[in-house]
Amino acid sequence: MSTEQAGSRLKNLWDKSRADGMSESQLLLYRSNLLGSDKRVTNYGGGNTSAKVMEKDPLTGEMVEVLWVKGSGGDVGTIEMNGFATLYMEKLNALKGLYRGVEFEDEMVGYLPHCTFNLNPRAASIDTPLHAYVPKKHVDHMHPDAIIAIAASANSKELTARIFGDDIGWLPWKRPGYELGLWLEKFCLENPQAKGVVLESHGLFTWADTAEDCYSLTIDIINKAIGWFEQETVGKPAFGGKKHETLAADERRKVAAALMPAIRGMVSKDVHMVGHFDDSPAVLEFVCANDMEKLAALGTSCPDHFLRTKIRPLVVAFNPASPDVAATLESLAPSVAQYREDYAAYYERCKHDNSPAMRDPNAIVYLVPGVGMITFAKDKATARISGEFYTNAINVMRGSSSVSEYCGLPEQEAFDIEYWLLEEAKLQRMPKPKSLAGRVAIVTGGAGGIGSATAARLLSEGACVVLADIDEGALTRTAEQLSSTFSGDVVRSVVMNVTDEAAVADSYARMAVEFGGVDIVVSNAGIASSAPVEETSLDLWNKNMAILSTGYFLVAREAFKILRQQDIGGSMIFIASKNGLAASPNASAYCTAKASEIHLARCLALEGAEAGIRVNVVNPDAVLRGSKIWSGEWLDQRASTYKTDKEGLEEMYRQRSMLKRSVLPEDIAEATYFFASEASAKSTGNIINVDAGNVQAFTR
């Protein structure tokens, strides 16, 4: 069996000392996690593993054979014990007597729940029969790039025999399902010496009597394919050789930042989409190659790749030798429209009488020569994973086209998988999207109490959030905390001084590359100062105006540019202050700047209305907890103004309010969420006071 190998080879990560003492089901989990830890073995959510285990029947007390197999929708790399479906092997074998033939194979999925062992609620996947009917205790089904490169070649059967001899067999393309399970069983019975099989245009099955042997066999077979490709492709240029030179990294990101909001606007008219940019070496090699457009037009082969990336990508008209972003932007609309027309024609050519209605006709993958790959999906994780899947497809095309002729999945087969009624049923079972799903937000002052609470509230409703703050240390801590709570996919941070015009523009460019654009702008950056007017220096006055007025203008101006380019509306929320409406003693600079904020918001509400850009204001008062401005000198100054100490200031503010309640960061976050959400879709130019009641701040 394989040991650790250098270079491109996979490492055998099996740790005997760790595996000793594990039960068969625990060994299955261990094996699964090891296999899923390397994308060269299988992509996210792809492939599955199983073990046939003797278990005590909870009703009879007798030992029975139970199939443990990855449940529907799971990922072998991150699966836990509750991610496996468990089914009686006796009942799975009994299903053969109910099978009415290939035209009725989908109905067999409905029988799987009747085979459930121990009332396990985890749904069994469509691949369950493929594992059940292989007469070995342990079975791996993986999607390694090196194997799919063989499976997607025009002469895949001949290549399989040449590389693996009698150890690994070959089966022609067959959509996953009950019939393929019977094919596998027949192959195993007729070829007892075989250790696995390559499925045309699909992937690899391997089997063994122990969990360790099965894992090691899978690694060895993949390594053998990797080694064979390395030998066969020495000196051969990938994808027909290089056509374009890549742009420098900063130039690539600059182009992506310009293109992504435009594409996002075009594909988000019905459902908001989130973007992902990838300029990894594998992607750049492909998008700069002579044969890129020809290979891209063939589509992907493995069903898992296809379901994540659609029938084919859209190649963006961009020439890195003479970059003209303006011309590329002008060409995007007709290119996107043509893709939609082509997709609709594909649907009409291939649909059946009972096919589901046509889904979103927009491309998921966008290839930009010299720049990289852009992907769009309903959430960031899916956009990222779609890019990973297409990178897997690139690796497959590289291998296959170097040693043979690459073959994508036939169009009708691709359609029958994409619009498979079982896939449609799975989509219909998906939970309803959260209220801010697909939205992208930026929160300035994001490391403070109000900013971090607002970010958390938006994230909890499905938004992607960019935290912007001038305090790098606090920003890092806040981003790490929110990432651990909501996932690193949806949180980004950027050090930003809102008074620096270039820094603000750069922050929006970075946000465009990370998420594709912006929908929600929460202007919350702030300072506070307190001094009698005769002691208010010009520097102090200018500092208040720079941050609280000019800063809000700069952040809003850059947002308007992207929001107008996207043309899908948006929401801007200014976190102003009660002091913007009600004067306070010894705070003329602060109060005046806050009043400026409020009037700027009104002006922007007028300008943005025709584009569906709403601009509203939340006015907090005395939010002391977690706030950075309510510390140090400002706290001392306000305590002195009201003749109290630090400890008594919050109580003084609470008692001063009409409702006699403290105002917390979460209260401001809730009002901000209201203005960000569709619940306030018909509100613009408005103010919500969150101050526990202050008659001086009444807006009328």
N, C-alpha and C positions, 0 to 999 in steps of 0.2 A: 504493500500500500504506500501511498505517497507520504513524503516527509516535507518539511519546510523547503521551499525552493525559491530561488532568487528571481529577479526580473519580473517578467509578466506573468509568471505562474502563480496560481492560487496556493495559499498555504493551507496545510492540513492543521486545523486549529483544535482538533479533538484532544481534550485533556483527560487522560485516563484517571488521574487522581480525583478529578472533579466528578467524573461520570460514575465512579465506583459507588455502589450503594443506591443508585437511582432506580426507581421503578421503570417499567417499560414506557409508561406514559410520560414520565419525567425525562427519560432519554429522548423521546420523540420531541419534546419541547426544546431540549438542549440542542439536538440536531437541527431543528427548524431554525432556531435563532442564529446558529453558526452559519447555516446556508444563506440566510437572508441578510447577513451582515456585509456582504460584498455584492455590489450591483452587477459585477461580471457574472455572478451565479444566477441571479434573478432580479428583476426589477421590482419596485415597490408594489406590493399587493399581488404580484405575479407568482405563478407556480403554487404547488401545495405539497404537503408531506402527509404520510399516514403510517400507522402501525396497527397490526392486528394483535390484540391483547386479551389474555384470559382474565375475566372479571367475574365476581360473584353476582349472580342475578338477584336483585333486591326482592323479588317475589318468591322464587323457588329456592334460593340459597345455593343453587348449583353453579358450577363454573361454566361460563359460556364465552364464546369468542366474540369480541367486540372490536369494531373498526373505529379507531381514533383517526380523524382526518380534519385538516384545516377547514374551519367553517366558512360559510359564504362571506365574501368581502374582507377576509382577514389578510394580514401581512405576515409572512413567516419570520421576518426579521424582528418584529416587535410583538408577536403573538404571545399570549399567556395561556395558562391551562384552560381558562374558560373560553378561549377562542377556538377550541376543537369541538367538532360535532362527534357524537358517539352513537353508533348504530349496531344492532344485532347482525352479525354476519349471516346467521341462519335466515333471518327475514330478508336480507339483501339478496341472498341466493334464491329465495322463494319468488322474488320479483320476476325472475326469468320466465316463470309460468304465466305472468300477466302481460308480457311484452307482445304487442301486436304488430311490430315491424317498424322500420325506420320512419315511415310517415307519421307514426304516432309516438315517436320517442319522447317528445316534450311532456307528454302526460305522465311519464314515469317519475318526473320530479315531484308530482303531487303525492306519490306513494312513499317518498323518503321519510316524511314525518312519522309514518306508521312503523318505521323501523327503529325509531329512537330508543336508545338505551338510557335507563335511569332518569327519564323525564328531562333530559338535557335540552334547554331552550335554544341552544345555538343551532341556527339553521344550517343544514347540509348544503354543500355547493353542487353545481352541475357536474363537477368532476368526480363526485363520490363513486360512481360505478367504475371509473377508470382505476381507482385504487382498490376497490373491493374485489374485483375479478382478476387482478394479478395474483397468482398463487404463491406469493411470498409474504413474509411477515412485515417487512419494511419496504416502503416505496417512496421515492422522491420524484417529483415532476417539477423540473426547473426550466427557466428560459435564458440560458447562457447565450451571450452574444456569439461566441465562437461556434456553438452548436446550431443556432438559428441561421448563421451564415451558411452552414452546410444545408440546412433544411430549406433555405430559400433559394438555393441554386437550381439552375435548370436541370442539372444531372445529379440531384441530391442523393438519389438511391445509389448511384455508382460511387459517389464520393464517400458516402457512409461506409460502404463495403471496403473501399480502398484504405480508409483511415483506421477502421476498427475491426475489420475482418468479421468473424462470426460472433464476436463478443456483443456487438450492438447491431440490432436489426433495423428495419426501416418500414414505415407504413405510410401510404399515400395520404394526402390531405383529407381530413374528415372533421367537420365541426365538432367541438366537444359535446358530449352527451352520452346517452345510454348505448347507442350503437357502437361508438368508439370504445366503450368499456368492454363490449363483447369482442371487438376486434383484438384488443390487447390480450384478453384471456385466450383467444384462439392462437395468437402468435406465441404466447408463453408455452402453451401445451404442445405446439408443433415444433418449438425451438427451445427445449429444456436447458440447453447449454448457454443460451443468451443471458446477458446481464442487464440488458436494457434495450431501448428502441428510440430511434429518431423519428419524430412525427413531422412529416413534410409541412413546411411553412409554419411550424408551431414551436416545437421544443424537444426536450429530452425526458424520457422516463428511465429510471434505474431502480433496481431492487436487490435485496439481499436478506439474509436470515437474521442479522443483528443490526441494531441501530448504528453502531460504529462502522461496520462493514459497508452499510448502505451509504453513510456519509462519505467515507473514504473513497468508495467507488465513484460517487458523483464527482468528487474533486478530481480524481484521477482521469476520468473520461473527459472532463472539461479541459484539464491540462494537456491531455493528449491532442485535443483539437487545437488548442492555442499553439502548441509546439509545431503541429503540422502546418498551420497557417504561416507561422513565422518562417519556416523553411521554404514554403512555396512562394512567398511574396517578397523574398529578399531581392532588393534592387528594382522592384516593380513600383512605379508611382501610383499612389492611391487615387481613385476616382478619375483616372485619365490624366493626372498631373495638374499642376497649378495653373490657373487662369488669371487670378487676381492676387495682388499683394494685400496683406492685412493692414489696416490702419493702426496707428499707435493706440495704446489702451485708452488714453484720455480722449482721443478723437472718436474712438468707437463708442464710448459712453455719451459723448456729446451728440453724435448722430442718433443713438438710441433714445436719448432724452427728447430730441426733436420729433422723432417718429411716433413714439409710443402713445402720447396723448391723442394724436390725430387718429391712429388706428383704434385706440380705446373708444373714442367718441363714435366712430363708425360702427363698432360691434356692440355698443352698449345702449342702443336705442330702446330695446325691450327689457333687457336685464343687464345690470351693471356688471362689468367684467374687471378683473384684476390682472395686471401684467407681470411678466417675469422675463429677465434678460440673461442670456447665457453666451459668453464669449470664451468658453473653454477651448483648449487646443483642438480637441476632436471636432467641435463645431466649426471652428475657424478653418480647419483643413477642408472640411466639406463645402462650406459656403464659398470658398475661394477656388474650388476645383472646376476643371473643364466639364466634367460629366454631372455636375451637381443638378442642373435643371432637368436633365434627362432622367436621372435616378429619382429625383424628388417626385417627378410626375408619375412614377410607377407605384407610389404609395408604399406602405409598410406591409410586412408579411405576417408576423406573429399577431394573433387576434388581440392579445393584451396591448401591444403597441398601437394597433389600429384604433381600438376603442378609445384610447387616450388622445390620439392625434388626428383623428378624422381621415377621410379618404386620401387626402394629400395635403402638403403645405402650400402656402402662397409665397412665391418668390418675389421679393420687392425689387423694383427697378432702381438700382443704385449702382453707380460705377465708382469704386474706390480710387481708381486712377485719376479721375477728375470729379471729385465729390461736388454734387450740386443738390444740397438738401432741399432747397426750395422747389426744384424740378421734381424731386422724388415725392415731396409732399403733394404736389399737384397731380402726380400720377396715381396716388394711392386710391382716391375715390373711384375712378374707373376700374382699377385692379380689384378692389374689394367687391364692387358691383358685379364684375365679371365672374369672380369666384362664386358669388351667391347664385348667379344664373347657372353656372356649370354644376353646382351642387344640386340645384332644383332639377336640372335635366337628368342628373344621375339618379335622383330619387324617382323621377317619373319612369325612367328606363327599367328600374329594378324592382319597383314596388309590387306587392301582391294585393289581392283583394282585401286581406285582413291586416295589412301593414299599418302600424301607428302613423299618425299624422307626421308630416315632415318637421324635424326639429330645427334648431338654429342653423341656418345655412352658412354662417361665417366660418372662416378658417380659424383653427386653433394655433397653428404653427406658422410663423413668418420668418423666412430666411433672407438675410440681408448680406449680399456679397461684401467681403472685407470687414464686416462689422460683427455679425453673430446671428443669434436666433432669439426671436421674441415669441413668447407664448401668452395666450389669454384664456382665462377660465373664470368660473363664477367665484372662486376664492383663491387666495395666494398659494396655498398648499397644492391645489389641483393644477394651477398654472406651472408651478415648479416641477411637479411630478410629470406633467405632460412633456415638459422639456427634457426631463430625464429619460422618458420613454423614447422620445425622438432621437436622443443621443444614442440609446441602445440600437435604434433602427439604423443610425449612421454607421455604428460599428458593424452591424450585420451587412449593410451594403458595401462597406469597405472590404470585408473579407470575401463575400460572395462574388462581387464584381472583379476581384483580383484573380480568382481561380476558376471562375465560370461565368455564367450570365445570371445576374440577380433577377429574381421574379417576385413581384409584389403579389399580394393576395388577389385572386381574380375578382373583378368588380362585383359580380352577383354574389359571390361568397362573402365579400366584405359587407355588402348591403344586408345580407341575411343575418350577419352577426350584429351589425349596428342596429338594425330594426327587428331583432329577434324578440318575439313576444315575451320570452322569459326575461330578457334584459329590460324591456319596457316595464314589466311588472316590478322589477327591482327598482327602477327609477321612480315608479309611482309610490313605492314604500319609503322613499327617502323623506326624512323629516322636513317640515316646512322651513325655508330659510329664515334666519333671524332678520330683524327689521333693518339693519344696516349692512346686510350681506352684500359684498361687492363694492362697498364704499371705501374710499381712501380719505383719511383725515390727517391734518397736521395740527398740532397743539403747541403754540409758542408758550414759553414759560412752563414747559412740560415737566420739569423736575420739581416744581413747587407743589404745595398742597392742593390748590385748585386744579392745576394742570395735570398732576398725576391722577387725581380722582376723576377728572373728566376723561382722560385717556382710558382709564379702567372701565368707565361707563360705556364709552363708545366701543371698546374692544368686546365687552360683554354682549353687545348686540351685533357682533359679527364684522365690525369695521377693521380695516388695517390702519395703523396709526404710526405717524412719524412724530417723535418727540423732539422739539427744538428748544434749546436752552443755551445760555452763555456759560453756565456753571458746568464744566465738563465732568467733574467728579460726581456731583449730584445727578447729572444726566445719566451717567453710566450706571449708577446704582439703581435709579428708577427704571431704566430700560431692562436691566437684568431681572429685576423683580417682576415686571409686567410680562417679560418673555417667559419666565418660569411659570407664571400663572396662565397665560393665554397662548403660548407657543412662540418660538423665535421666528416663525414664518410671518407673523402679523405685526411685529414691532420693529421699528427702526429708530435710530436717534441721529441727530445732527447738531453739532455745536454751531450756534447761530447767534450773532449779534444783530438784533432787528434794526439797528440804526445803520448798518453797513449794507449799502445797496448791492454790492457784488456778492456778499455772503448770503443775502436773502435769495437772489437769483440762483446762486449755486445750490442752495438747499432745495429749491423747487426742482432743479434739474436732477439732483440726486433722487428725489422722491419719484420723479417721472420714470427713472430707470428702475427703481426698486419695485414700484407698484403700478406704473403706467399712467399716472395722472393724479388728480385730486378732486374730491367732491365736497369735503367739509373742511372749513378753515376756522379754527378757534384761536383768535388773537387774545392772548392772556399774559404775555410778557409784561412785567411791571416793576416799578420801584415805588417807594413812598418817601415823602420828605415832609418835614414839619418845621416851620420857622415863621415868626412874625414877618410881615412884608418888608419892614425896614432892615431885617436881617437876612432877607432872601437875596443871595448873590445872583449875578447874571448866570454864572456857571450852573448853579442849582436850578434856576428857571429853565435854562436851555437843556439841561439833562432831563428834566421832566418832560419837556416838549419833544425832545429827540426820541425818547423811548416810548412815551405814552401817546404821542400824536404822529410824529414822523414815522416811527417804527410801525405803527398800525397801518399807515398809508402804504409803506413799502411792501409789507406782507400782503396787503389787499391787492395792490397793483399787480404783483407777480401772479397772484392767484387768478385774477381776472383774465390774464393772458391765456392761461391754460384752460380755464373754465370756458372761455369763448371758443377756443380751438376744439375742445371736446364737444361742445354744443349739446350737453345733456343736463344742463342746469347745475345747481349746486347750492350750498348753504354756508354762509359766513356768519360767525357769531363773535361779537366783541364782548369781552369780559371787561366792563367799564367799572362803575362804582356808584353807589348812592351819592357820592360827592360830586358826580357829574351833574346832578340835579339840585342837590342841597348843599349850600356852602358850609364849610367848617372853619373855625378859627385857626389861625396860624398854619394854613395849608393852601395858600393862594396858588402856588405853582402846580401842586398836585390836582387841586379841584379844577383849575382852568384847563389843564391837559386832559383830564377825564371828560370835561364838557366838550372839548374838541373831538375826542373819540366818538362820543354819541352823535355829534352832528355829522362827522365823516360817515358814520354808518348810515345815517339818513340819506346823505347824498349818494352813497353807493347803492342803496336800495332803489333809488330812482334810476340809476344807470343800468343796474343789472336786471331789472324786472323783465325787460323784453327778451332776455336770454334765459329766463328761468332761474336767475341767480338771486337767492333771497339773502338779505342782510338784516340781522336782528341784534339786539343788545340784551345782555344779562347784567344787572346791577347788583353786585353783592354789597354787604356792609358788615364790617367787623368780623371777618373770617380769620380768626387768630390761629386755630389749630392747624399745624402742618404748613403754615404759610411762611415763606422765607422773608417777606417784607415786614412781617410782624415779629421782628427779632432785632436785637441790637439797638442802634440809635433811634430808629423810628418808634419802637416800642417805648423807649425811655421818654421820647418827646411827647407822644400821645398821652402817656401816663401823667406827665408833668402838666400838660394842657388841661387835663380833667381832674387835677389835684388828687391822684390816687397812685397806688403802686402797681407793679407789674401783675401781681396776683389778683388785684381787684379790678383790673381793666376789663377783662372779659365779662365779669359779673356786672360791671357798670353798663357795658353795652347791652347785655341781656335785659337788664332792668329798664334801660332807656327805650327798648323796643315796645311797640304796642302789644305784641303777642307774648312778651316776656320769655323769649326762646333764643338760644344761641344758634347762630348760623354756621354750618359746617361745610367743608369742601364738597362733601357728597351732595349737599343741597344745591350748590352752584352747578355741579356736574349734571344733576337731574334736569335742571332748567336748560342747560346747554344741549343735552340729549334731545329734549323736546323740540328745540329749534333745528337741530340737525336732522331729525326724523321726518317721515311723511305725515306724522300727526300734526305738524304745523305747516303743511304744504301750502296753505293759503294765507300765510302770515309773512309779511316783510315790512321793514321799517318800524318794527315794534320793540318795546322794552318790557322785560320782566324784572321787577324788583324782587330780589331775594334778600330781604333785610329784616325779616320778622316784624315789619310794619314801622314805617317812618313817615309821618304825615307831610313833612317837608319835601319828601322825595316822590310824592304822588305825581303821576305824569299828567294829570288833568287838574 
